[in-house]
């Protein structure tokens, strides 16, 4: 089987690593991939935002399955383009992808489907936002409606901060077109968790739960990022609770979409807050999480590829997925200044010193003059397995210290809460 994996980050590297282990795989291509995927797949240069070029290449190459990693091509409708050409692809069409492409639409769907979520209002002008903020007490949660690379959620401790942030989004264009609408919602307290499901034919198959760390600094402080690391499993979610979450969170959404004539095939990712009143859905994503994928897939004992093929074809999903008992933790090494401006082109060294069983997923690297260098904010994901979370964490941090590049930063408290 020939597989095309679309994307260039650490999530795609982790997917490539897992797919490459399948006995059903004949050849794996990554478009465009990164230096990490180059060792297990053939990287194809090109812009994956061009559906005609991508689909034409896939048809000419005889690709059996295309897997979309990032959210942007799905929101733009690339899965629809593949379907129209008779090409099998894993990922929802444009209508289903609105669950991530528009937070206001996703909230509407959750409410109508009966999925527990935070109370919310949608505003389009700063005056509307200011009036709404005046009616509420803090902390305040502000969410840009569209795609903002994981940085569009702001938690503001007081009203004045919330006013400034709302103005920066709605009047100053902080997130561009993604901030034309603003979702202001109830602040929820509890522990966050991520639960992913592979969906097709109105059915779903759950992955092991995980927890990522969004805030930049140790102590869970600083601005939100795309993710500073993740671990799996989540101690607060037992197997029984996981099954219950599936019926509470995914079943109503898939039934709702089916009733609307939306054939959802692919990953549905629920960001959860485990509150004293029960679980609440913070958001839905329509693809594998990053960095959750890096912490989940190393624990997956089953061959992933047949499940992806079945879902892309709208077939009955194979059951069940089998999981290793070990825990897994991924710590992201990021460029100094991230998630703001940062320097690129910093030489990376020390990878040859890592233990053979350490997994390194490339997120923001490139090759310059035969040297591996930094090219993004989240540079590398150092990922280790352990008999329990403590062992996985200790191993990950021991390995993280060995990698060197100018400006390297990482949180030192991942997996402690």
C-alpha positions as CSV (number, residue, x, y, z in Angstrom):
1,X,0.0,0.0,0.0
2,X,1.2,3.5,-0.9
3,X,0.5,6.2,1.6
4,X,0.8,10.0,1.4
5,X,1.1,11.9,4.6
6,X,0.4,15.7,4.4
7,X,2.2,18.0,6.7
8,X,5.6,19.0,8.1
9,X,5.5,19.0,11.9
10,X,6.2,16.7,14.8
11,X,2.7,15.3,14.6
12,X,3.3,14.2,11.1
13,X,6.7,12.8,12.0
14,X,5.0,10.7,14.8
15,X,2.3,9.5,12.3
16,X,5.0,8.6,9.8
17,X,6.9,6.7,12.4
18,X,3.8,4.7,13.3
19,X,2.6,4.1,9.8
20,X,6.1,3.0,8.6
21,X,5.9,0.1,11.1
22,X,2.9,-1.4,9.3
23,X,3.4,-4.6,7.4
24,X,0.8,-3.4,4.9
25,X,2.9,-0.4,3.9
26,X,4.7,-0.5,0.5
27,X,5.9,3.1,0.4
28,X,5.3,6.2,2.5
29,X,5.5,9.7,1.1
30,X,5.5,12.9,3.2
31,X,4.4,16.2,1.6
32,X,6.5,18.2,2.4
33,X,7.8,16.3,5.5
34,X,10.9,17.4,7.5
35,X,14.4,16.1,8.2
36,X,12.9,13.6,10.7
37,X,10.5,12.0,8.2
38,X,13.3,11.9,5.6
39,X,14.7,8.9,7.3
40,X,11.5,6.8,7.1
41,X,9.7,8.2,4.0
42,X,10.3,10.0,0.8
43,X,9.7,13.8,1.3
44,X,8.0,15.6,-1.6
45,X,8.6,19.3,-2.0
46,X,5.6,21.4,-2.7
47,X,2.8,23.5,-1.2
48,X,0.1,21.2,0.1
49,X,-2.4,24.1,-0.1
50,X,-2.9,23.5,-3.8
51,X,-5.6,20.8,-4.1
52,X,-5.2,20.3,-7.8
53,X,-1.5,19.7,-7.7
54,X,-1.7,17.5,-4.6
55,X,-4.5,15.4,-6.0
56,X,-3.0,15.1,-9.4
57,X,0.3,13.9,-7.9
58,X,-1.5,11.4,-5.7
59,X,-3.4,9.9,-8.6
60,X,-0.4,9.7,-10.9
61,X,1.7,8.0,-8.1
62,X,-1.1,5.5,-7.4
63,X,-1.5,6.6,-3.8
64,X,-3.9,4.3,-1.9
65,X,-4.5,6.5,1.1
66,X,-3.8,10.2,1.9
67,X,-3.6,11.2,5.6
68,X,-4.0,15.0,6.3
69,X,-2.0,16.1,9.4
70,X,-2.7,19.8,9.8
71,X,-6.2,21.4,10.1
72,X,-5.8,24.1,7.5
73,X,-6.1,21.9,4.4
74,X,-9.1,20.2,5.9
75,X,-10.9,23.5,6.7
76,X,-10.1,24.6,3.1
77,X,-11.8,21.5,1.7
78,X,-8.9,19.4,0.4
79,X,-10.5,16.2,1.5
80,X,-13.5,17.1,-0.6
81,X,-11.2,17.7,-3.6
82,X,-9.7,14.2,-3.1
83,X,-13.2,12.6,-2.8
84,X,-14.3,14.2,-6.1
85,X,-11.4,12.7,-7.8
86,X,-12.1,9.2,-6.4
87,X,-9.1,9.3,-4.1
88,X,-9.2,7.8,-0.6
89,X,-8.3,10.3,2.1
90,X,-8.5,10.4,5.9
91,X,-10.1,13.7,7.0
92,X,-13.5,15.3,7.1
93,X,-14.8,17.5,4.3
94,X,-15.2,21.2,4.6
95,X,-18.5,21.0,6.4
96,X,-17.3,18.6,9.0
97,X,-14.0,20.6,9.4
98,X,-16.0,23.6,10.5
99,X,-15.9,22.1,14.0
100,X,-12.4,23.4,14.1
101,X,-12.5,26.1,11.5
102,X,-15.2,28.1,13.4
103,X,-15.4,28.0,17.2
104,X,-18.8,29.7,17.1
105,X,-20.2,27.1,14.8
106,X,-18.7,24.3,17.0
107,X,-20.3,25.8,20.1
108,X,-23.7,26.0,18.3
109,X,-23.4,22.3,17.3
110,X,-22.4,21.3,20.9
111,X,-25.4,23.0,22.4
112,X,-27.9,21.6,19.8
113,X,-26.4,18.1,20.1
114,X,-26.5,18.2,23.9
115,X,-22.8,18.0,24.5
116,X,-21.8,19.6,27.8
117,X,-19.7,22.7,27.3
118,X,-19.1,26.1,28.8
119,X,-21.7,28.9,28.5
120,X,-20.8,31.4,25.8
121,X,-21.7,34.4,23.6
122,X,-20.4,35.4,20.2
123,X,-19.5,39.1,19.4
124,X,-18.3,40.8,16.3
125,X,-17.5,44.3,17.5
126,X,-15.4,45.6,20.4
127,X,-18.4,47.5,21.7
128,X,-20.3,44.2,22.0
129,X,-17.4,42.6,23.7
130,X,-17.0,45.5,26.1
131,X,-20.7,45.4,27.1
132,X,-20.6,41.6,27.6
133,X,-17.4,41.8,29.7
134,X,-19.0,44.4,31.9
135,X,-21.8,42.0,32.8
136,X,-19.4,39.2,33.9
137,X,-16.8,38.6,36.5
138,X,-13.4,37.3,35.7
139,X,-11.4,35.3,34.8
140,X,-12.4,35.8,31.2
141,X,-12.0,33.3,28.3
142,X,-11.6,34.9,24.8
143,X,-11.4,32.7,21.7
144,X,-10.8,33.8,18.2
145,X,-13.4,32.2,16.0
146,X,-11.1,30.9,13.2
147,X,-7.8,29.1,13.0
148,X,-5.0,30.8,14.9
149,X,-2.3,28.0,15.1
150,X,-3.3,27.0,18.6
151,X,-2.7,30.5,20.0
152,X,-6.2,32.0,19.6
153,X,-7.4,31.2,23.2
154,X,-6.7,33.9,25.8
155,X,-7.4,33.5,29.5
156,X,-7.6,37.0,31.1
157,X,-7.5,37.4,34.9
158,X,-9.3,40.7,35.0
159,X,-11.7,42.9,33.0
160,X,-9.1,45.5,31.8
161,X,-6.8,42.8,30.4
162,X,-9.8,41.2,28.7
163,X,-10.8,44.6,27.2
164,X,-7.3,45.1,25.8
165,X,-7.2,41.6,24.3
166,X,-10.7,41.9,22.8
167,X,-9.7,45.2,21.2
168,X,-6.4,43.7,19.8
169,X,-8.4,40.9,18.2
170,X,-11.5,42.7,16.9
171,X,-10.1,46.2,16.1
172,X,-6.4,45.7,15.6
173,X,-6.5,42.4,13.7
174,X,-4.2,40.4,16.0
175,X,-5.4,37.1,14.5
176,X,-6.3,38.5,11.1
177,X,-9.5,37.1,9.6
178,X,-9.6,34.4,12.3
179,X,-10.6,37.1,14.7
180,X,-13.5,38.6,12.9
181,X,-15.7,37.0,15.5
182,X,-14.9,36.4,19.1
183,X,-16.3,33.8,21.4
184,X,-16.4,34.9,25.1
185,X,-17.2,32.0,27.3
186,X,-17.5,30.9,30.9
187,X,-14.2,30.2,32.7
188,X,-14.1,26.5,33.8
189,X,-12.0,25.1,36.6
190,X,-10.6,21.6,36.7
191,X,-8.0,19.5,34.9
192,X,-7.7,19.4,31.2
193,X,-7.5,16.3,29.1
194,X,-7.6,15.3,25.4
195,X,-9.5,12.5,23.9
196,X,-9.3,11.5,20.3
197,X,-11.6,9.3,18.3
198,X,-11.3,7.7,14.8
199,X,-14.7,8.2,13.2
200,X,-16.5,6.7,10.2
201,X,-20.0,5.7,9.3
202,X,-21.4,7.3,12.4
203,X,-19.3,5.1,14.6
204,X,-16.0,5.9,16.5
205,X,-13.0,4.2,18.0
206,X,-11.3,5.8,21.0
207,X,-7.6,6.4,21.4
208,X,-6.0,6.5,24.8
209,X,-6.5,9.8,26.7
210,X,-3.7,12.3,27.0
211,X,-3.0,15.6,28.6
212,X,-1.0,18.4,26.9
213,X,0.5,21.5,28.5
214,X,-0.4,24.7,26.6
215,X,1.1,27.5,28.8
216,X,4.7,28.5,28.0
217,X,6.3,28.6,31.4
218,X,6.9,26.2,34.2
219,X,4.2,26.4,36.8
220,X,1.6,26.6,34.1
221,X,2.1,30.3,33.5
222,X,2.7,32.6,30.5
223,X,0.9,32.7,27.2
224,X,-0.8,29.8,25.5
225,X,1.3,28.0,22.9
226,X,0.7,25.2,20.4
227,X,1.7,22.9,23.1
228,X,4.8,22.5,25.3
229,X,4.5,18.7,25.8
230,X,2.0,15.9,26.6
231,X,1.7,12.6,28.3
232,X,-0.5,9.5,28.3
233,X,-2.4,7.9,30.0
234,X,-4.3,10.4,32.2
235,X,-4.7,9.2,35.8
236,X,-8.1,10.8,36.2
237,X,-9.7,8.9,33.3
238,X,-10.3,5.2,34.0
239,X,-11.2,2.8,31.2
240,X,-14.9,3.0,32.2
241,X,-14.8,6.7,32.3
242,X,-13.2,6.8,28.9
243,X,-16.1,4.8,27.4
244,X,-18.6,7.0,29.1
245,X,-16.9,10.1,27.7
246,X,-17.1,8.6,24.2
247,X,-20.9,8.3,24.6
248,X,-21.3,11.7,26.1
249,X,-18.9,13.6,23.8
250,X,-18.6,11.8,20.4
251,X,-21.9,10.0,19.9
252,X,-24.1,13.1,20.0
253,X,-21.8,15.0,17.7
254,X,-21.7,12.2,15.1
255,X,-25.4,11.7,15.3
256,X,-25.9,15.5,14.8
257,X,-23.6,15.6,11.8
258,X,-25.3,12.5,10.2
259,X,-28.7,14.1,10.6
260,X,-27.3,17.2,8.8
261,X,-26.0,15.0,5.9
262,X,-22.4,15.4,6.9
263,X,-20.4,12.2,6.4
264,X,-17.6,12.6,9.0
265,X,-14.5,10.4,8.3
266,X,-11.3,11.0,10.2
267,X,-10.1,12.1,13.6
268,X,-12.3,14.0,16.0
269,X,-10.4,15.5,18.9
270,X,-12.1,16.7,22.1
271,X,-10.3,19.1,24.4
272,X,-11.9,18.5,27.8
273,X,-12.1,20.2,31.2
274,X,-12.8,17.7,34.0
275,X,-14.8,19.9,36.4
276,X,-16.5,19.1,39.7
277,X,-19.8,19.2,37.7
278,X,-18.6,16.7,35.2
279,X,-16.7,16.8,31.9
280,X,-17.1,19.9,29.7
281,X,-15.9,20.1,26.1
282,X,-13.6,23.1,25.6
283,X,-13.1,22.7,21.8
284,X,-13.2,20.2,19.0
285,X,-10.3,19.7,16.5
286,X,-10.7,17.6,13.3
287,X,-7.2,16.1,13.2
288,X,-4.6,14.4,15.4
289,X,-3.4,16.7,18.2
290,X,0.1,18.1,18.4
291,X,1.8,17.2,20.8
292,X,-0.8,14.6,22.0
293,X,0.0,12.4,19.0
294,X,3.6,12.2,20.1
295,X,2.5,10.8,23.5
296,X,-0.2,8.5,22.3
297,X,1.2,6.6,19.3
298,X,4.3,5.2,21.0
299,X,1.8,3.5,23.4
300,X,-0.3,2.0,20.6
301,X,0.4,-1.7,20.2
302,X,-2.0,-2.2,17.2
303,X,-1.2,-1.5,13.6
304,X,-2.6,1.9,12.9
305,X,-2.7,1.7,9.1
306,X,-5.7,-0.7,8.7
307,X,-7.8,1.5,11.0
308,X,-7.0,4.6,9.0
309,X,-7.8,2.9,5.7
310,X,-11.2,1.6,7.0
311,X,-12.1,5.1,8.3
312,X,-11.2,6.8,5.1
313,X,-13.4,4.3,3.2
314,X,-16.3,4.8,5.5
315,X,-16.1,1.2,6.5
316,X,-16.8,-0.6,9.8
317,X,-13.9,0.2,12.1
318,X,-11.8,-2.6,13.3
319,X,-12.0,-3.2,17.0
320,X,-10.3,-2.8,19.4
321,X,-7.1,-0.8,19.6
322,X,-4.6,-2.4,21.9
323,X,-2.3,-0.3,24.2
324,X,0.9,-0.8,26.0
325,X,0.8,-0.5,29.8
326,X,3.7,1.9,29.8
327,X,3.3,5.6,30.2
328,X,4.7,8.0,27.6
329,X,5.8,11.6,27.9
330,X,6.9,14.1,25.3
331,X,8.7,17.3,26.1
332,X,9.0,20.0,23.5
333,X,12.2,21.9,23.0
334,X,11.3,25.3,21.7
335,X,13.2,28.3,20.3
336,X,13.9,31.2,22.6
337,X,11.1,33.8,22.2
338,X,8.4,31.3,21.2
339,X,5.4,31.8,20.8
340,X,6.5,35.3,19.8
341,X,9.3,36.1,17.4
342,X,12.4,33.8,17.5
343,X,15.6,33.2,15.6
344,X,15.9,30.5,13.0
345,X,19.0,28.7,11.7
346,X,20.5,27.8,15.0
347,X,22.7,24.6,14.8
348,X,21.3,21.6,16.7
349,X,23.7,19.0,18.3
350,X,23.6,16.2,20.8
351,X,21.0,13.9,19.1
352,X,23.7,11.3,18.6
353,X,24.1,11.2,22.4
354,X,20.5,10.1,23.1
355,X,19.6,6.6,24.2
356,X,18.6,4.3,21.3
357,X,15.0,3.9,22.7
358,X,14.4,7.7,22.8
359,X,12.0,8.9,20.2
360,X,12.8,12.3,18.6
361,X,10.0,13.9,16.6
362,X,11.0,16.9,14.5
363,X,8.7,19.9,14.6
364,X,10.7,22.9,13.4
365,X,14.0,21.8,11.9
366,X,15.7,22.0,8.5
367,X,19.0,21.2,6.8
368,X,21.4,24.0,5.9
369,X,24.8,23.1,4.5
370,X,24.4,19.5,5.8
371,X,23.7,20.8,9.3
372,X,20.5,20.3,11.2
373,X,19.2,23.7,12.3
374,X,16.1,25.2,13.9
375,X,13.4,26.5,11.6
376,X,10.4,26.8,13.9
377,X,9.1,27.6,17.3
378,X,8.6,24.0,18.5
379,X,11.8,22.4,17.4
380,X,12.0,18.9,18.7
381,X,9.7,16.6,20.8
382,X,11.8,14.3,23.1
383,X,9.6,11.3,23.8
384,X,10.2,8.4,26.2
385,X,8.2,5.4,27.5
386,X,8.4,4.3,31.2
387,X,6.8,1.8,33.5
388,X,4.8,4.7,34.9
389,X,4.5,8.4,34.4
390,X,7.3,9.2,36.8
391,X,9.8,7.0,35.0
392,X,8.8,8.3,31.6
393,X,9.2,11.9,32.8
394,X,12.6,11.3,34.4
395,X,13.9,9.7,31.2
396,X,12.5,12.4,29.0
397,X,14.2,15.2,31.0
398,X,17.5,13.3,31.1
399,X,17.4,13.1,27.3
400,X,16.2,16.7,26.8
401,X,19.3,18.0,28.6
402,X,21.6,16.3,26.0
403,X,20.2,18.3,23.0
404,X,21.8,21.6,22.3
405,X,20.9,24.7,20.3
406,X,21.1,28.4,21.0
407,X,18.0,29.7,22.9
408,X,16.7,26.2,23.8
409,X,13.8,26.3,26.3
410,X,11.5,23.7,27.7
411,X,9.2,23.4,30.7
412,X,10.5,21.4,33.6
413,X,7.2,20.4,35.2
414,X,5.4,18.4,32.5
415,X,3.4,15.4,33.8
416,X,3.3,16.7,37.4
417,X,-0.4,17.8,37.3
